[in-house]
Each structure stands twice: as structure tokens, then as C-alpha cells.
Amino acid sequence: VHDGYVLYKSQIKYDIGGSTITNQLSKILKNKGVNVTPHYRFNKNIKDDGSFSTEYLDEDFFNEVDPNYELFWKNEIVRDIKETSLTFSENIDAINYELPDGINVELNSNERKEILDSMFEQNKNVPGFNGFQYMVHDAISKADIDIKKDLYSNIFATGGNTIFTDFIDNFNRVLNTLAPNNVKVKVLSHPTSLEKKLSAWIGGSILSSLGTFHQIWFSKQEYEEHGSVLIERKCA
């Protein structure tokens, strides 16, 4: 966006996001032999000494559980491990994470950092994606030459993947290696994790409340009839 106008020719999209990092962490946990158990599959009992014991419920109780429901809750646990344990910081120690059923998982210092480093590397499962820094650099390269300098110094990073410690500093560093020598790179972000996660919703709610955008409103009935394609049809 420049001077209030959307630069459509500079838009780039890749299907890579928070779920990509969650899936990578899931594979690492699986290779460690860690079984992530959703909370509804066990009971935790308090012993006389104040400690807990875990009683896993019989598999017959879960014959009717939808596999997607099971996967959702497993991913929610892995997502929490991701958000509380992974970091871009250097010189970090191993960390222990206690799963809901009391099992402890250890992530070493390399695992805590290298999973996130994949955001700035080529992904063989996403053709054309070489890292967020190349994505931003390529988008700016498509813009008119007289505004490129402004775009480089006004990059706003948002979404769940930006909540990790030192993400912004790391993004600034790798993007600086691609930008022209006479250009200042400045990556900005919200100050809190909650704002970073929900900024798309917050911004959308503010815009939709303004009278300027009434002409692209549509009803719940229209959405149910046409689906999400209506958003691109009316709002793009």
C-alpha cells in the first residue's frame, strides 16, 4: 500500500504460515517418540502427596471421535509448544515442556531455533518460496522505482509467525542483505503478541465500520449462498 492505494501488481502470496511451523514441530516430536495426547483422552488424579497421576481412558470411548477433531486438539497442543518454546535468539539453552498428560518433552537449542529459521529458507513443498525476505524483496521490486525506497523503510510484519523473540531483528537483518546499498530497511510490528495475531481482524473491523466501505458489505445470506469467493468478487 502506498499513499492509501493498494499496489495490486506488487502483491505476492504463498501458502505458508503458522501451520507450516506447527507441522514441522509435530514431525520432530514424532521422531522423538512423543505421543501428543488430547486432554479428553485421560484423567489426572491428585495423590495424597499432592502429585498427579494420569489415567488414560479406554480406546473404546473414542470410536466415534472424528479424526479431524482429534488432529485439531493435537495441533493446538503443538502450537502452544511452538509459541512458548521456539525462538530466534542466539545462545539459548534446551527447554522442557510439560504436555497436558504430564509427559515432559525436551527441545534442544538447535531445535528451538532451526525450525523458525525455515521461514527464511527455501521450502520444497511450496514452489517458488525462498523465504519471507525474498517474498518482500520481490514484491517491492515490482513497484515503481520512485516509491521503492519508501516501501523498504515502511514494512509492517504481522500474524502469528511474528510473535517469536527477535523475529523483527532477524527479518531486518536478512532483508538488509537483499536491499540496495543506499536504502534503509525498517521492519515494524505491533508491540504485543495478541495484537500481532489479531491485527488482520482488528484492521478489518475498523475499515468495515467506516462509511466509505458500505458499498462492499454483503449479508450473511449472501455469504452462505456464494461462499468465500464473494469476498474476492466484491472486495478485491
Disulfide bonds with the S-S distance in Angstrom:
none
